[in-house]
Amino acid sequence: MNAPVRHYKYYDLIMAAFVCVLLCANLIGAAKQAQLTLPLIGTVTYGADLFFFPISYIFGDILTEVYGYKHDRRVVWAGFGALLFSAFMAWAVVHQPPADTPFMAVYQPQLEAVFGNTWRIAAGSMVAFACGSFANSFVLAKMKIATKGRYLWARIVGSTVVGQFVDTGVFFLIAFYGVWANEQLFAVIVAQYLFKTIWETVMYPVTARVVGFLKRVEGVDHYDRGTDFNPFSMKV
């Protein structure tokens, strides 16, 4: 007989926050190229979602470290479903016949420019985030067992290096290959990967505090021994 599924105080709240961050990062900032001139480095081109999307990976680290791979897997699929719906809604809104008014004559081209490529962004996001998130969660879960729960910083940074490498490369190739010039695409991929990894490393003290808080109040510190790591399963 299977043990009853335990319900946690903050799990649903983290899931809702994760989905919100994922949608906003991919629909608001992902398509914009931004630039900064940095000392010694020079001009760097990056995606405008740079400082926001990594928050979703921080959530993934927290979920896996506290609740385990299975609970993080369910949250990833919740985000996947949200992206799928947003892509369908964007397509439906853009392709409905606009009203014959002066306002819509100006607004419809703007709407198409902003959301016309949403299907590629959403497709890239869904494939890349699923691959990257599961890689991130798998590495963290395995490292936690190997280190016997020690060296949280190494698990967070190590899983981020792997997950962000998969996510960044897959996303930008699917979403923007053929849309941006190849040299711009490569520059953005490199910049995004490096900055996302650095950003999550800098945020480690915050991640560690949240992990510690949740372990105390939820009374759980899950180890994924004997876990089925099949990414397509929804069981917890």
Secondary structure, DSSP 4 states (H G I P E B T S, - for coil): -PPPPP--SSHHHHHHHHHHHHHHIIIIITT-EEEEEETTTEEEEEETTTTTTHHHHHHHHHHHHHT-HHHHHHHHHHHHHHHHHHHHHHHHHHHSPPPSSHHHHHHHHHHHHHHTTHHHHHHHHHHHHHHHHHHHHHHHHHHHHHTTT--HHHHHHHHHHHHHHHHHHHHHHHHHBTTB-HHHHHHHHHHHHHHHHHHHHHTHHHHHHHHHHHHHHHT-----TT----TT----
